Amino acid sequence: MAESKDKLKDFEKSLQHLEKIVSNMESGELGLEESLEQFEQGIKLAKTCQDTLANAEIRVEQLIEKNGLQQTVPFEDLDED
């Protein structure tokens, strides 16, 4: 359980850092080299966040299956109702 909380905190920190990078880059105040460094760091953070979300989705599906719930509905399908 503690590991899950740590991963959630890491995810939230990564997401906040990514948002800060985007804000800095959108400001237009960074030079080319710094923009490239920020972009590279942003790509790494985005990948980390995507991996964390993918693992969370797998965990949710496993919990649903384990508990005999009907089925999962992809988030994309929820908008169609």
HTML snippet that shows the backbone in 3Dmol.js (N, CA, C, O; Angstrom):
<script src="https://3Dmol.org/build/3Dmol-min.js"></script>
<div id="view" style="width:600px;height:400px;position:relative"></div>
<script>
const pdb = `
ATOM      1  N   MET A   1       0.824  -1.189   0.000  1.00  0.00           N
ATOM      2  CA  MET A   1       0.000   0.000   0.000  1.00  0.00           C
ATOM      3  C   MET A   1       0.873   1.259   0.000  1.00  0.00           C
ATOM      4  O   MET A   1       0.573   2.219  -0.710  1.00  0.00           O
ATOM      5  N   ALA A   2       1.934   1.260   0.782  1.00  0.00           N
ATOM      6  CA  ALA A   2       2.835   2.413   0.830  1.00  0.00           C
ATOM      7  C   ALA A   2       3.488   2.643  -0.526  1.00  0.00           C
ATOM      8  O   ALA A   2       3.711   3.785  -0.930  1.00  0.00           O
ATOM      9  N   GLU A   3       3.794   1.551  -1.230  1.00  0.00           N
ATOM     10  CA  GLU A   3       4.403   1.660  -2.551  1.00  0.00           C
ATOM     11  C   GLU A   3       3.448   2.351  -3.516  1.00  0.00           C
ATOM     12  O   GLU A   3       3.883   3.168  -4.327  1.00  0.00           O
ATOM     13  N   SER A   4       2.158   2.039  -3.443  1.00  0.00           N
ATOM     14  CA  SER A   4       1.161   2.672  -4.303  1.00  0.00           C
ATOM     15  C   SER A   4       1.082   4.165  -4.038  1.00  0.00           C
ATOM     16  O   SER A   4       0.980   4.957  -4.975  1.00  0.00           O
ATOM     17  N   LYS A   5       1.128   4.559  -2.766  1.00  0.00           N
ATOM     18  CA  LYS A   5       1.076   5.978  -2.419  1.00  0.00           C
ATOM     19  C   LYS A   5       2.316   6.697  -2.933  1.00  0.00           C
ATOM     20  O   LYS A   5       2.230   7.827  -3.413  1.00  0.00           O
ATOM     21  N   ASP A   6       3.472   6.039  -2.831  1.00  0.00           N
ATOM     22  CA  ASP A   6       4.708   6.642  -3.326  1.00  0.00           C
ATOM     23  C   ASP A   6       4.643   6.825  -4.839  1.00  0.00           C
ATOM     24  O   ASP A   6       5.062   7.860  -5.357  1.00  0.00           O
ATOM     25  N   LYS A   7       4.123   5.833  -5.547  1.00  0.00           N
ATOM     26  CA  LYS A   7       4.008   5.931  -6.994  1.00  0.00           C
ATOM     27  C   LYS A   7       3.037   7.051  -7.386  1.00  0.00           C
ATOM     28  O   LYS A   7       3.274   7.772  -8.355  1.00  0.00           O
ATOM     29  N   LEU A   8       1.949   7.190  -6.630  1.00  0.00           N
ATOM     30  CA  LEU A   8       0.990   8.254  -6.895  1.00  0.00           C
ATOM     31  C   LEU A   8       1.643   9.612  -6.688  1.00  0.00           C
ATOM     32  O   LEU A   8       1.458  10.520  -7.498  1.00  0.00           O
ATOM     33  N   LYS A   9       2.402   9.755  -5.613  1.00  0.00           N
ATOM     34  CA  LYS A   9       3.102  11.019  -5.361  1.00  0.00           C
ATOM     35  C   LYS A   9       4.117  11.301  -6.469  1.00  0.00           C
ATOM     36  O   LYS A   9       4.236  12.437  -6.928  1.00  0.00           O
ATOM     37  N   ASP A  10       4.854  10.263  -6.902  1.00  0.00           N
ATOM     38  CA  ASP A  10       5.819  10.426  -7.988  1.00  0.00           C
ATOM     39  C   ASP A  10       5.108  10.847  -9.271  1.00  0.00           C
ATOM     40  O   ASP A  10       5.592  11.717  -9.996  1.00  0.00           O
ATOM     41  N   PHE A  11       3.951  10.225  -9.552  1.00  0.00           N
ATOM     42  CA  PHE A  11       3.178  10.567 -10.738  1.00  0.00           C
ATOM     43  C   PHE A  11       2.733  12.025 -10.670  1.00  0.00           C
ATOM     44  O   PHE A  11       2.871  12.769 -11.641  1.00  0.00           O
ATOM     45  N   GLU A  12       2.205  12.423  -9.528  1.00  0.00           N
ATOM     46  CA  GLU A  12       1.721  13.794  -9.364  1.00  0.00           C
ATOM     47  C   GLU A  12       2.858  14.803  -9.492  1.00  0.00           C
ATOM     48  O   GLU A  12       2.690  15.859 -10.103  1.00  0.00           O
ATOM     49  N   LYS A  13       4.012  14.479  -8.917  1.00  0.00           N
ATOM     50  CA  LYS A  13       5.170  15.367  -9.036  1.00  0.00           C
ATOM     51  C   LYS A  13       5.625  15.459 -10.497  1.00  0.00           C
ATOM     52  O   LYS A  13       5.935  16.542 -10.992  1.00  0.00           O
ATOM     53  N   SER A  14       5.660  14.321 -11.170  1.00  0.00           N
ATOM     54  CA  SER A  14       6.061  14.308 -12.582  1.00  0.00           C
ATOM     55  C   SER A  14       5.095  15.133 -13.421  1.00  0.00           C
ATOM     56  O   SER A  14       5.517  15.889 -14.297  1.00  0.00           O
ATOM     57  N   LEU A  15       3.814  14.993 -13.159  1.00  0.00           N
ATOM     58  CA  LEU A  15       2.808  15.738 -13.906  1.00  0.00           C
ATOM     59  C   LEU A  15       2.932  17.235 -13.647  1.00  0.00           C
ATOM     60  O   LEU A  15       2.840  18.038 -14.576  1.00  0.00           O
ATOM     61  N   GLN A  16       3.139  17.610 -12.393  1.00  0.00           N
ATOM     62  CA  GLN A  16       3.322  19.033 -12.065  1.00  0.00           C
ATOM     63  C   GLN A  16       4.574  19.592 -12.743  1.00  0.00           C
ATOM     64  O   GLN A  16       4.568  20.710 -13.259  1.00  0.00           O
ATOM     65  N   HIS A  17       5.628  18.811 -12.732  1.00  0.00           N
ATOM     66  CA  HIS A  17       6.871  19.254 -13.371  1.00  0.00           C
ATOM     67  C   HIS A  17       6.663  19.401 -14.881  1.00  0.00           C
ATOM     68  O   HIS A  17       7.146  20.355 -15.491  1.00  0.00           O
ATOM     69  N   LEU A  18       5.952  18.461 -15.468  1.00  0.00           N
ATOM     70  CA  LEU A  18       5.657  18.525 -16.899  1.00  0.00           C
ATOM     71  C   LEU A  18       4.835  19.775 -17.224  1.00  0.00           C
ATOM     72  O   LEU A  18       5.099  20.452 -18.218  1.00  0.00           O
ATOM     73  N   GLU A  19       3.849  20.078 -16.397  1.00  0.00           N
ATOM     74  CA  GLU A  19       3.039  21.277 -16.604  1.00  0.00           C
ATOM     75  C   GLU A  19       3.888  22.545 -16.512  1.00  0.00           C
ATOM     76  O   GLU A  19       3.676  23.497 -17.264  1.00  0.00           O
ATOM     77  N   LYS A  20       4.844  22.552 -15.594  1.00  0.00           N
ATOM     78  CA  LYS A  20       5.737  23.706 -15.445  1.00  0.00           C
ATOM     79  C   LYS A  20       6.614  23.865 -16.686  1.00  0.00           C
ATOM     80  O   LYS A  20       6.839  24.980 -17.157  1.00  0.00           O
ATOM     81  N   ILE A  21       7.102  22.749 -17.206  1.00  0.00           N
ATOM     82  CA  ILE A  21       7.927  22.784 -18.419  1.00  0.00           C
ATOM     83  C   ILE A  21       7.120  23.354 -19.583  1.00  0.00           C
ATOM     84  O   ILE A  21       7.610  24.202 -20.328  1.00  0.00           O
ATOM     85  N   VAL A  22       5.891  22.887 -19.733  1.00  0.00           N
ATOM     86  CA  VAL A  22       5.038  23.379 -20.818  1.00  0.00           C
ATOM     87  C   VAL A  22       4.819  24.878 -20.671  1.00  0.00           C
ATOM     88  O   VAL A  22       4.903  25.624 -21.646  1.00  0.00           O
ATOM     89  N   SER A  23       4.541  25.310 -19.459  1.00  0.00           N
ATOM     90  CA  SER A  23       4.328  26.734 -19.200  1.00  0.00           C
ATOM     91  C   SER A  23       5.573  27.553 -19.541  1.00  0.00           C
ATOM     92  O   SER A  23       5.479  28.607 -20.170  1.00  0.00           O
ATOM     93  N   ASN A  24       6.732  27.062 -19.125  1.00  0.00           N
ATOM     94  CA  ASN A  24       7.989  27.753 -19.430  1.00  0.00           C
ATOM     95  C   ASN A  24       8.219  27.854 -20.933  1.00  0.00           C
ATOM     96  O   ASN A  24       8.635  28.897 -21.437  1.00  0.00           O
ATOM     97  N   MET A  25       7.947  26.772 -21.637  1.00  0.00           N
ATOM     98  CA  MET A  25       8.172  26.767 -23.077  1.00  0.00           C
ATOM     99  C   MET A  25       7.164  27.666 -23.792  1.00  0.00           C
ATOM    100  O   MET A  25       7.511  28.330 -24.768  1.00  0.00           O
ATOM    101  N   GLU A  26       5.938  27.691 -23.319  1.00  0.00           N
ATOM    102  CA  GLU A  26       4.917  28.538 -23.938  1.00  0.00           C
ATOM    103  C   GLU A  26       5.176  30.022 -23.703  1.00  0.00           C
ATOM    104  O   GLU A  26       4.703  30.864 -24.466  1.00  0.00           O
ATOM    105  N   SER A  27       5.921  30.344 -22.655  1.00  0.00           N
ATOM    106  CA  SER A  27       6.205  31.750 -22.342  1.00  0.00           C
ATOM    107  C   SER A  27       7.047  32.412 -23.432  1.00  0.00           C
ATOM    108  O   SER A  27       6.993  33.627 -23.623  1.00  0.00           O
ATOM    109  N   GLY A  28       7.816  31.602 -24.134  1.00  0.00           N
ATOM    110  CA  GLY A  28       8.665  32.140 -25.188  1.00  0.00           C
ATOM    111  C   GLY A  28       9.921  32.829 -24.678  1.00  0.00           C
ATOM    112  O   GLY A  28      10.626  33.481 -25.448  1.00  0.00           O
ATOM    113  N   GLU A  29      10.205  32.693 -23.407  1.00  0.00           N
ATOM    114  CA  GLU A  29      11.349  33.373 -22.812  1.00  0.00           C
ATOM    115  C   GLU A  29      12.616  32.513 -22.783  1.00  0.00           C
ATOM    116  O   GLU A  29      13.681  32.997 -22.402  1.00  0.00           O
ATOM    117  N   LEU A  30      12.511  31.260 -23.177  1.00  0.00           N
ATOM    118  CA  LEU A  30      13.670  30.374 -23.149  1.00  0.00           C
ATOM    119  C   LEU A  30      14.441  30.484 -24.453  1.00  0.00           C
ATOM    120  O   LEU A  30      13.869  30.694 -25.523  1.00  0.00           O
ATOM    121  N   GLY A  31      15.758  30.338 -24.336  1.00  0.00           N
ATOM    122  CA  GLY A  31      16.582  30.282 -25.532  1.00  0.00           C
ATOM    123  C   GLY A  31      16.440  28.919 -26.202  1.00  0.00           C
ATOM    124  O   GLY A  31      15.814  28.013 -25.652  1.00  0.00           O
ATOM    125  N   LEU A  32      17.012  28.780 -27.366  1.00  0.00           N
ATOM    126  CA  LEU A  32      16.900  27.545 -28.138  1.00  0.00           C
ATOM    127  C   LEU A  32      17.444  26.343 -27.372  1.00  0.00           C
ATOM    128  O   LEU A  32      16.780  25.311 -27.268  1.00  0.00           O
ATOM    129  N   GLU A  33      18.651  26.483 -26.839  1.00  0.00           N
ATOM    130  CA  GLU A  33      19.282  25.352 -26.137  1.00  0.00           C
ATOM    131  C   GLU A  33      18.469  24.946 -24.914  1.00  0.00           C
ATOM    132  O   GLU A  33      18.237  23.760 -24.680  1.00  0.00           O
ATOM    133  N   GLU A  34      18.036  25.941 -24.131  1.00  0.00           N
ATOM    134  CA  GLU A  34      17.237  25.639 -22.947  1.00  0.00           C
ATOM    135  C   GLU A  34      15.880  25.040 -23.330  1.00  0.00           C
ATOM    136  O   GLU A  34      15.371  24.156 -22.641  1.00  0.00           O
ATOM    137  N   SER A  35      15.306  25.521 -24.418  1.00  0.00           N
ATOM    138  CA  SER A  35      14.036  24.961 -24.906  1.00  0.00           C
ATOM    139  C   SER A  35      14.202  23.490 -25.277  1.00  0.00           C
ATOM    140  O   SER A  35      13.349  22.658 -24.968  1.00  0.00           O
ATOM    141  N   LEU A  36      15.306  23.187 -25.940  1.00  0.00           N
ATOM    142  CA  LEU A  36      15.558  21.794 -26.324  1.00  0.00           C
ATOM    143  C   LEU A  36      15.758  20.907 -25.096  1.00  0.00           C
ATOM    144  O   LEU A  36      15.266  19.779 -25.055  1.00  0.00           O
ATOM    145  N   GLU A  37      16.475  21.413 -24.104  1.00  0.00           N
ATOM    146  CA  GLU A  37      16.674  20.647 -22.869  1.00  0.00           C
ATOM    147  C   GLU A  37      15.347  20.420 -22.148  1.00  0.00           C
ATOM    148  O   GLU A  37      15.073  19.322 -21.664  1.00  0.00           O
ATOM    149  N   GLN A  38      14.531  21.467 -22.083  1.00  0.00           N
ATOM    150  CA  GLN A  38      13.224  21.355 -21.437  1.00  0.00           C
ATOM    151  C   GLN A  38      12.327  20.386 -22.205  1.00  0.00           C
ATOM    152  O   GLN A  38      11.604  19.590 -21.607  1.00  0.00           O
ATOM    153  N   PHE A  39      12.382  20.462 -23.532  1.00  0.00           N
ATOM    154  CA  PHE A  39      11.586  19.554 -24.359  1.00  0.00           C
ATOM    155  C   PHE A  39      11.986  18.105 -24.120  1.00  0.00           C
ATOM    156  O   PHE A  39      11.134  17.231 -23.963  1.00  0.00           O
ATOM    157  N   GLU A  40      13.284  17.864 -24.094  1.00  0.00           N
ATOM    158  CA  GLU A  40      13.781  16.508 -23.846  1.00  0.00           C
ATOM    159  C   GLU A  40      13.327  15.996 -22.476  1.00  0.00           C
ATOM    160  O   GLU A  40      12.889  14.853 -22.345  1.00  0.00           O
ATOM    161  N   GLN A  41      13.436  16.842 -21.478  1.00  0.00           N
ATOM    162  CA  GLN A  41      13.001  16.463 -20.138  1.00  0.00           C
ATOM    163  C   GLN A  41      11.484  16.224 -20.118  1.00  0.00           C
ATOM    164  O   GLN A  41      11.007  15.300 -19.458  1.00  0.00           O
ATOM    165  N   GLY A  42      10.736  17.053 -20.838  1.00  0.00           N
ATOM    166  CA  GLY A  42       9.287  16.900 -20.924  1.00  0.00           C
ATOM    167  C   GLY A  42       8.891  15.584 -21.571  1.00  0.00           C
ATOM    168  O   GLY A  42       7.949  14.929 -21.125  1.00  0.00           O
ATOM    169  N   ILE A  43       9.594  15.199 -22.607  1.00  0.00           N
ATOM    170  CA  ILE A  43       9.320  13.921 -23.282  1.00  0.00           C
ATOM    171  C   ILE A  43       9.533  12.763 -22.316  1.00  0.00           C
ATOM    172  O   ILE A  43       8.728  11.833 -22.275  1.00  0.00           O
ATOM    173  N   LYS A  44      10.601  12.813 -21.546  1.00  0.00           N
ATOM    174  CA  LYS A  44      10.876  11.752 -20.569  1.00  0.00           C
ATOM    175  C   LYS A  44       9.785  11.697 -19.494  1.00  0.00           C
ATOM    176  O   LYS A  44       9.325  10.618 -19.120  1.00  0.00           O
ATOM    177  N   LEU A  45       9.379  12.864 -19.007  1.00  0.00           N
ATOM    178  CA  LEU A  45       8.318  12.903 -17.991  1.00  0.00           C
ATOM    179  C   LEU A  45       6.993  12.398 -18.554  1.00  0.00           C
ATOM    180  O   LEU A  45       6.267  11.669 -17.878  1.00  0.00           O
ATOM    181  N   ALA A  46       6.680  12.782 -19.782  1.00  0.00           N
ATOM    182  CA  ALA A  46       5.437  12.333 -20.409  1.00  0.00           C
ATOM    183  C   ALA A  46       5.435  10.809 -20.553  1.00  0.00           C
ATOM    184  O   ALA A  46       4.414  10.163 -20.319  1.00  0.00           O
ATOM    185  N   LYS A  47       6.562  10.246 -20.933  1.00  0.00           N
ATOM    186  CA  LYS A  47       6.677   8.785 -21.067  1.00  0.00           C
ATOM    187  C   LYS A  47       6.484   8.114 -19.710  1.00  0.00           C
ATOM    188  O   LYS A  47       5.787   7.104 -19.606  1.00  0.00           O
ATOM    189  N   THR A  48       7.100   8.674 -18.675  1.00  0.00           N
ATOM    190  CA  THR A  48       6.952   8.135 -17.327  1.00  0.00           C
ATOM    191  C   THR A  48       5.487   8.171 -16.891  1.00  0.00           C
ATOM    192  O   THR A  48       4.975   7.197 -16.337  1.00  0.00           O
ATOM    193  N   CYS A  49       4.821   9.289 -17.141  1.00  0.00           N
ATOM    194  CA  CYS A  49       3.406   9.417 -16.770  1.00  0.00           C
ATOM    195  C   CYS A  49       2.539   8.431 -17.552  1.00  0.00           C
ATOM    196  O   CYS A  49       1.639   7.811 -16.986  1.00  0.00           O
ATOM    197  N   GLN A  50       2.807   8.285 -18.844  1.00  0.00           N
ATOM    198  CA  GLN A  50       2.050   7.331 -19.658  1.00  0.00           C
ATOM    199  C   GLN A  50       2.229   5.906 -19.146  1.00  0.00           C
ATOM    200  O   GLN A  50       1.264   5.145 -19.068  1.00  0.00           O
ATOM    201  N   ASP A  51       3.447   5.548 -18.801  1.00  0.00           N
ATOM    202  CA  ASP A  51       3.713   4.207 -18.280  1.00  0.00           C
ATOM    203  C   ASP A  51       2.975   3.981 -16.961  1.00  0.00           C
ATOM    204  O   ASP A  51       2.410   2.911 -16.737  1.00  0.00           O
ATOM    205  N   THR A  52       2.982   4.984 -16.096  1.00  0.00           N
ATOM    206  CA  THR A  52       2.287   4.881 -14.815  1.00  0.00           C
ATOM    207  C   THR A  52       0.794   4.699 -15.032  1.00  0.00           C
ATOM    208  O   THR A  52       0.170   3.867 -14.374  1.00  0.00           O
ATOM    209  N   LEU A  53       0.214   5.468 -15.948  1.00  0.00           N
ATOM    210  CA  LEU A  53      -1.219   5.346 -16.241  1.00  0.00           C
ATOM    211  C   LEU A  53      -1.557   3.987 -16.860  1.00  0.00           C
ATOM    212  O   LEU A  53      -2.592   3.400 -16.544  1.00  0.00           O
ATOM    213  N   ALA A  54      -0.699   3.497 -17.729  1.00  0.00           N
ATOM    214  CA  ALA A  54      -0.926   2.186 -18.334  1.00  0.00           C
ATOM    215  C   ALA A  54      -0.908   1.087 -17.268  1.00  0.00           C
ATOM    216  O   ALA A  54      -1.734   0.175 -17.296  1.00  0.00           O
ATOM    217  N   ASN A  55       0.031   1.179 -16.337  1.00  0.00           N
ATOM    218  CA  ASN A  55       0.092   0.198 -15.249  1.00  0.00           C
ATOM    219  C   ASN A  55      -1.129   0.292 -14.352  1.00  0.00           C
ATOM    220  O   ASN A  55      -1.633  -0.729 -13.883  1.00  0.00           O
ATOM    221  N   ALA A  56      -1.611   1.505 -14.106  1.00  0.00           N
ATOM    222  CA  ALA A  56      -2.814   1.678 -13.291  1.00  0.00           C
ATOM    223  C   ALA A  56      -4.023   1.074 -13.993  1.00  0.00           C
ATOM    224  O   ALA A  56      -4.867   0.449 -13.352  1.00  0.00           O
ATOM    225  N   GLU A  57      -4.109   1.255 -15.295  1.00  0.00           N
ATOM    226  CA  GLU A  57      -5.222   0.680 -16.060  1.00  0.00           C
ATOM    227  C   GLU A  57      -5.210  -0.846 -15.985  1.00  0.00           C
ATOM    228  O   GLU A  57      -6.260  -1.470 -15.834  1.00  0.00           O
ATOM    229  N   ILE A  58      -4.040  -1.436 -16.088  1.00  0.00           N
ATOM    230  CA  ILE A  58      -3.916  -2.893 -15.980  1.00  0.00           C
ATOM    231  C   ILE A  58      -4.365  -3.349 -14.598  1.00  0.00           C
ATOM    232  O   ILE A  58      -5.086  -4.338 -14.468  1.00  0.00           O
ATOM    233  N   ARG A  59      -3.938  -2.631 -13.573  1.00  0.00           N
ATOM    234  CA  ARG A  59      -4.340  -2.978 -12.200  1.00  0.00           C
ATOM    235  C   ARG A  59      -5.850  -2.908 -12.017  1.00  0.00           C
ATOM    236  O   ARG A  59      -6.445  -3.784 -11.389  1.00  0.00           O
ATOM    237  N   VAL A  60      -6.467  -1.865 -12.565  1.00  0.00           N
ATOM    238  CA  VAL A  60      -7.924  -1.717 -12.468  1.00  0.00           C
ATOM    239  C   VAL A  60      -8.616  -2.878 -13.163  1.00  0.00           C
ATOM    240  O   VAL A  60      -9.562  -3.451 -12.622  1.00  0.00           O
ATOM    241  N   GLU A  61      -8.153  -3.230 -14.352  1.00  0.00           N
ATOM    242  CA  GLU A  61      -8.749  -4.346 -15.082  1.00  0.00           C
ATOM    243  C   GLU A  61      -8.601  -5.656 -14.311  1.00  0.00           C
ATOM    244  O   GLU A  61      -9.526  -6.467 -14.274  1.00  0.00           O
ATOM    245  N   GLN A  62      -7.441  -5.857 -13.698  1.00  0.00           N
ATOM    246  CA  GLN A  62      -7.230  -7.068 -12.911  1.00  0.00           C
ATOM    247  C   GLN A  62      -8.160  -7.101 -11.700  1.00  0.00           C
ATOM    248  O   GLN A  62      -8.718  -8.149 -11.374  1.00  0.00           O
ATOM    249  N   LEU A  63      -8.327  -5.972 -11.042  1.00  0.00           N
ATOM    250  CA  LEU A  63      -9.227  -5.915  -9.888  1.00  0.00           C
ATOM    251  C   LEU A  63     -10.675  -6.169 -10.293  1.00  0.00           C
ATOM    252  O   LEU A  63     -11.412  -6.859  -9.589  1.00  0.00           O
ATOM    253  N   ILE A  64     -11.073  -5.614 -11.418  1.00  0.00           N
ATOM    254  CA  ILE A  64     -12.442  -5.835 -11.905  1.00  0.00           C
ATOM    255  C   ILE A  64     -12.645  -7.316 -12.213  1.00  0.00           C
ATOM    256  O   ILE A  64     -13.655  -7.908 -11.831  1.00  0.00           O
ATOM    257  N   GLU A  65     -11.676  -7.903 -12.908  1.00  0.00           N
ATOM    258  CA  GLU A  65     -11.776  -9.324 -13.257  1.00  0.00           C
ATOM    259  C   GLU A  65     -11.774 -10.194 -12.005  1.00  0.00           C
ATOM    260  O   GLU A  65     -12.558 -11.136 -11.894  1.00  0.00           O
ATOM    261  N   LYS A  66     -10.896  -9.875 -11.072  1.00  0.00           N
ATOM    262  CA  LYS A  66     -10.767 -10.659  -9.845  1.00  0.00           C
ATOM    263  C   LYS A  66     -12.057 -10.633  -9.028  1.00  0.00           C
ATOM    264  O   LYS A  66     -12.420 -11.629  -8.403  1.00  0.00           O
ATOM    265  N   ASN A  67     -12.737  -9.510  -9.035  1.00  0.00           N
ATOM    266  CA  ASN A  67     -13.945  -9.361  -8.241  1.00  0.00           C
ATOM    267  C   ASN A  67     -15.225  -9.706  -9.005  1.00  0.00           C
ATOM    268  O   ASN A  67     -16.329  -9.475  -8.513  1.00  0.00           O
ATOM    269  N   GLY A  68     -15.073 -10.246 -10.181  1.00  0.00           N
ATOM    270  CA  GLY A  68     -16.218 -10.748 -10.933  1.00  0.00           C
ATOM    271  C   GLY A  68     -17.164  -9.678 -11.443  1.00  0.00           C
ATOM    272  O   GLY A  68     -18.342  -9.954 -11.670  1.00  0.00           O
ATOM    273  N   LEU A  69     -16.680  -8.485 -11.623  1.00  0.00           N
ATOM    274  CA  LEU A  69     -17.524  -7.430 -12.169  1.00  0.00           C
ATOM    275  C   LEU A  69     -17.719  -7.673 -13.662  1.00  0.00           C
ATOM    276  O   LEU A  69     -16.935  -8.387 -14.288  1.00  0.00           O
ATOM    277  N   GLN A  70     -18.735  -7.094 -14.212  1.00  0.00           N
ATOM    278  CA  GLN A  70     -19.145  -7.379 -15.577  1.00  0.00           C
ATOM    279  C   GLN A  70     -18.028  -7.187 -16.609  1.00  0.00           C
ATOM    280  O   GLN A  70     -17.468  -8.158 -17.117  1.00  0.00           O
ATOM    281  N   GLN A  71     -17.719  -5.953 -16.903  1.00  0.00           N
ATOM    282  CA  GLN A  71     -16.682  -5.691 -17.885  1.00  0.00           C
ATOM    283  C   GLN A  71     -16.195  -4.260 -17.754  1.00  0.00           C
ATOM    284  O   GLN A  71     -16.842  -3.420 -17.129  1.00  0.00           O
ATOM    285  N   THR A  72     -15.059  -4.002 -18.348  1.00  0.00           N
ATOM    286  CA  THR A  72     -14.558  -2.636 -18.353  1.00  0.00           C
ATOM    287  C   THR A  72     -15.080  -1.944 -19.594  1.00  0.00           C
ATOM    288  O   THR A  72     -15.342  -2.585 -20.612  1.00  0.00           O
ATOM    289  N   VAL A  73     -15.228  -0.643 -19.506  1.00  0.00           N
ATOM    290  CA  VAL A  73     -15.643   0.171 -20.645  1.00  0.00           C
ATOM    291  C   VAL A  73     -14.555   1.207 -20.855  1.00  0.00           C
ATOM    292  O   VAL A  73     -14.272   2.000 -19.957  1.00  0.00           O
ATOM    293  N   PRO A  74     -13.936   1.210 -22.041  1.00  0.00           N
ATOM    294  CA  PRO A  74     -12.887   2.195 -22.299  1.00  0.00           C
ATOM    295  C   PRO A  74     -13.423   3.613 -22.116  1.00  0.00           C
ATOM    296  O   PRO A  74     -14.588   3.882 -22.411  1.00  0.00           O
ATOM    297  N   PHE A  75     -12.582   4.510 -21.634  1.00  0.00           N
ATOM    298  CA  PHE A  75     -12.988   5.882 -21.398  1.00  0.00           C
ATOM    299  C   PHE A  75     -13.555   6.517 -22.675  1.00  0.00           C
ATOM    300  O   PHE A  75     -14.479   7.327 -22.604  1.00  0.00           O
ATOM    301  N   GLU A  76     -13.016   6.157 -23.822  1.00  0.00           N
ATOM    302  CA  GLU A  76     -13.482   6.735 -25.078  1.00  0.00           C
ATOM    303  C   GLU A  76     -14.952   6.422 -25.317  1.00  0.00           C
ATOM    304  O   GLU A  76     -15.676   7.243 -25.881  1.00  0.00           O
ATOM    305  N   ASP A  77     -15.399   5.248 -24.896  1.00  0.00           N
ATOM    306  CA  ASP A  77     -16.779   4.820 -25.104  1.00  0.00           C
ATOM    307  C   ASP A  77     -17.763   5.517 -24.173  1.00  0.00           C
ATOM    308  O   ASP A  77     -18.962   5.532 -24.451  1.00  0.00           O
ATOM    309  N   LEU A  78     -17.289   6.084 -23.092  1.00  0.00           N
ATOM    310  CA  LEU A  78     -18.167   6.744 -22.129  1.00  0.00           C
ATOM    311  C   LEU A  78     -18.768   8.007 -22.731  1.00  0.00           C
ATOM    312  O   LEU A  78     -19.885   8.380 -22.374  1.00  0.00           O
ATOM    313  N   ASP A  79     -18.061   8.671 -23.628  1.00  0.00           N
ATOM    314  CA  ASP A  79     -18.552   9.898 -24.245  1.00  0.00           C
ATOM    315  C   ASP A  79     -19.714   9.645 -25.191  1.00  0.00           C
ATOM    316  O   ASP A  79     -20.475  10.568 -25.480  1.00  0.00           O
ATOM    317  N   GLU A  80     -19.870   8.432 -25.677  1.00  0.00           N
ATOM    318  CA  GLU A  80     -20.897   8.117 -26.658  1.00  0.00           C
ATOM    319  C   GLU A  80     -22.273   7.939 -26.047  1.00  0.00           C
ATOM    320  O   GLU A  80     -23.262   7.929 -26.780  1.00  0.00           O
ATOM    321  N   ASP A  81     -22.376   7.797 -24.732  1.00  0.00           N
ATOM    322  CA  ASP A  81     -23.674   7.587 -24.085  1.00  0.00           C
ATOM    323  C   ASP A  81     -24.511   8.825 -24.038  1.00  0.00           C
ATOM    324  O   ASP A  81     -25.628   8.795 -23.521  1.00  0.00           O
TER     325      ASP A  81
END
`;
const viewer = $3Dmol.createViewer("view");
viewer.addModel(pdb, "pdb");
viewer.setStyle({}, {cartoon: {color: "spectrum"}});
viewer.zoomTo();
viewer.render();
</script>
